Amino acid sequence: MNVTMSPNDRRSLMALLDAEIPTLSGAQRRLALYLRERPERVSFMTTTDFAQAASTSQSSVTRFALRLGFDSYASFSKVLSGVVLNEIRNKAPTERFRKQEGGNHLLGFIEQEMDHMRGLAELLATPEFGRSVDRLAHARRIIVAGFAATSSTAEHTSLYFSRLHPHVHCVTSLEANVLTHLTHWSAQDTALLFTAPRLTNDALRFAALLQQRGVPVVLVADPSSLVAPDRVAETLIVPVTLGLTTAIPSAMLMLASLLVDAVALQQAERTSSALQIFEELSTANKFFVKDRKSSEVSWAEHLKVVGGAAQ
């Protein structure tokens, strides 16, 4: 088969898959269906990742790329990445306003973000997620960083990690005090770096500084904002919905909360003690408004879960 799909043509990709799926069976069909639903995720997968995601083998992935008309999986991956990145650029808000699209398109953004949230279930089962949790759970310090659009995500995540871990730093801008702290950071620490929806120079600079100090980096990134692979230890790809005047990072924020909770459960004894002290201090200092039973019950239940895991 001779593929005529250009690197910027998503429609040709979907048409190619639709034409091939009826003729495929078993592993090949699973790969095609997975690709059709999640091209953004597959575009940054290795053959091993793609095979695991579709519950098949690496050899099946290679044969699948050949079946679609590519001479190798690398060629297939390059074309697919071009399709995805071009689509991201075309969804920029300025383009949307120039085109003056009509109709109620807001529901489409909600559905897209719901798909991204559902995709987290697969991400949680990956070795990358497990290794990321291990690094954060056993780090001497946790450095949570995010610049521009992800600064609020970093601050939110840092707040909750601070309730569990004694040494948490939040970095949202490259100021002099960051360089001062860097002198004390080392390979015993772990950085959690958020980037979306576009890669910033500050994120690249910070990743380079962490690399100089030997600090392993867990990167949580949208497909269009990936940091150079040699500067990060683990990469967790979470698509961000684009097209509105703001990017929608709901899935990224949910993943951040899941990372915090997974670390809490892995260090259950430390977490239980820290949360108990937090509750005692907040009560003694009247930190929260009284008579908000729902939140109190939620924290009480969480303490029970963590306390049970510690025993």
LUMMI-693566 format. One record per residue (C-alpha): residue in three letters; x, y, z. Coordinates in steps of 0.001 Angstrom, whole numbers, plus 500000, padded with zeros to 6 digits. Layout:
N
alaXYZ;...
This chain:
311
met500000500000500000;asn501257503487499141;val500433506056501778;thr499773509564500434;met498993511124503797;ser500901514356504446;pro502367515111507893;asn499668517739508443;asp496572515815507381;arg494580514215510206;arg491612513526507916;ser493736511293505700;leu494882509352508744;met491299508727509887;ala490261507768506346;leu493151505331506104;leu492237503690509397;asp488530503502508507;ala489429501757505261;glu491751499257506936;ile489851498390510136;pro487258496103508438;thr490073494002506976;leu492030493704510204;ser491648491161512955;gly493009490515516423;ala496005492561517466;gln496038494697514315;arg492457495821514869;arg493115496647518528;leu496036498819517485;ala493979500593514812;leu491069501270517151;tyr493378502536519889;leu495133504820517399;arg491860506145516068;glu490637507154519520;arg493947508427520939;pro496281509695518181;glu497708512337520544;arg498859509677522993;val500210507270520357;ser502232510016518651;phe504689510009521565;met504687506279522298;thr507496503834521684;thr506680500449520155;thr506718499016523679;asp504310501660525000;phe501915501237522068;ala501991497447522389;gln501223497577526126;ala498431500108525651;ala496696497945523042;ser497454494647524837;thr499584493239522058;ser503262492742521150;gln506038494948519782;ser506226492840516637;ser502507493462516052;val503127497211516316;thr505915497030513758;arg503770494973511380;phe500912497425511887;ala503085500344510746;leu504145498344507686;arg500516497439506981;leu499651501155506875;gly502331501672504243;phe505240503018506254;asp508746501608505937;ser509255501607509733;tyr507596502488512997;ala509875505540513227;ser508459506871509933;phe504921506222511129;ser505603507996514452;lys507107511018512694;val504070511465510455;leu501649510984513342;ser503483513546515497;gly503232516023512631;val499485515442512366;val498934515986516076;leu501141519057516444;asn499634520685513355;glu496148520126514780;ile497187521759518054;arg498495524814516211;asn495323525082514134;lys493205525167517285;ala494870528311518567;pro492298530856519795;thr493409533526517299;glu492736531149514423;arg489281530386515768;phe488312534039515946;arg489590534747512453;lys487474531913511119;gln484457533181513099;glu482995529755513648;gly479267529704514345;gly477029527439516367;asn477238526094519862;his480669524446519869;leu481211524549523637;leu479848521040524193;gly482606519708521979;phe485230521066524336;ile483497519425527296;glu483413516079525492;gln487081516397524553;glu488084517077528143;met485979514134529333;asp487941511899526942;his491172513228528406;met489953512470531928;arg488999508922530952;gly492452508459529451;leu493984508904532900;ala492896505377533820;glu495350504000531262;leu498096506357532373;leu497816505148535977;ala498598501606534847;thr501847502562533078;pro505328501861534477;glu506071505593534111;phe503372506500536619;gly504569503891539097;arg508182505040538835;ser507112508676539214;val505253507890542432;asp508278506000543772;arg510594508919543038;leu508308511435544722;ala507575509198547703;his511251508634548495;ala512602512074547611;arg514411514064550281;arg512825517190548800;ile510000517647546313;ile510315520617543963;val507028521415542209;ala507388523754539241;gly505191525304536598;phe505510528472534562;ala502960530718532874;ala499731528716532372;thr500820525899534694;ser501930528088537606;ser498536527675539305;thr498730523895538862;ala502162523891540494;glu500937525991543425;his497893523762543945;thr499996520591543860;ser502669522072546114;leu500046523029548711;tyr498845519453549095;phe502289517873548931;ser503313520231551767;arg500738518616554035;leu502398515233553515;his506092515947553044;pro508384518059555264;his510405519617552413;val508421520939549441;his509412523892547254;cys507195525597544672;val508814527355541696;thr506726529485539329;ser509352532014538217;leu513114532000537851;glu514210534488540474;ala517383534845542537;asn516018532811545452;val515556529812543130;leu519281529808542345;thr519983530018546085;his517888526916546733;leu519454525115543772;thr522812525015545539;his521254522614548081;trp519387520357545634;ser520810517051544454;ala520004513602543055;gln518301512768546361;asp515523515201545487;thr512826515000542787;ala511257517757540717;leu507695517612539406;leu507517519924536386;phe504247520891534665;thr504228522317531129;ala501175523239529023;pro499835524255526594;arg503080525544525061;leu506653524977526170;thr508151528089527751;asn511776529155527820;asp511610529271531626;ala510610525592531728;leu513558524699529487;arg515961526793531554;phe514732525305534805;ala515019521753533443;ala518604522530532405;leu519412523891535880;leu517971520788537519;gln519995518614535146;gln523174520426536211;arg522407519589539847;gly521525515979539033;val517910516386540199;pro515608513831538502;val512574515416536843;val509083513968536535;leu507531515863533623;val503754516233533310;ala503208517667529850;asp500780518269527062;pro501991516649523789;ser502943520089522409;ser505055521096525419;leu507507518247525927;val510925519049527357;ala513993517445525765;pro514010513745526825;asp517609513904528102;arg516544516430530754;val513780514379532380;ala513640511027534158;glu509941510270533597;thr507325511754531261;leu503575511618531884;ile501668512873528834;val498294514467529576;pro496491516207526685;val495116519673527391;thr491975520792525585;leu492674523741523272;gly490446525948521161;leu488885528189523776;thr490474531488524786;thr491958529494527679;ala493538526053527691;ile491641523506529801;pro494032521496532034;ser491408519543533998;ala493038516169533314;met496453517527534287;leu495106518855537575;met493408515523538261;leu496661513683537550;ala498450515979540009;ser495916515054542697;leu496322511356541897;leu500095511661542230;val499700513309545638;asp497325510593546809;ala499491507761545473;val502511509197547303;ala500402509604550455;leu499391505951550385;gln502901504715549643;gln504205506612552694;ala501114505868554758;glu502635506130558235;arg504297509472557532;thr501147510748555831;ser498850509732558679;ser501056511488561210;ala501394514640559089;leu497667514911558363;gln496810514386562022;ile499145517199563046;phe497683519424560323;glu494167518787561591;glu495168519511565179;leu496922522751564230;ser494098523939561990;thr491556523239564734;ala493598524894567477;asn494189527981565374;lys490647528104563956;phe492011527914560440;phe488743526778558844;val485198528026559301;lys483215525768561637;asp480141523706560773;arg481243522622557308;lys480515518956557973;ser481069517654554440;ser484745518688554298;glu485371517497557857;val483917514084557050;ser486025513879553903;trp489272514510555794;ala488238512136558562;glu487597509375556059;his490915510009554329;leu492748509755557638;lys491067506400558254;val492175505101554844;val495748506262555295;gly495855505076558887;gly494661501637557815;ala497340501437555145;ala499993502301557709;gln499091499366559955;
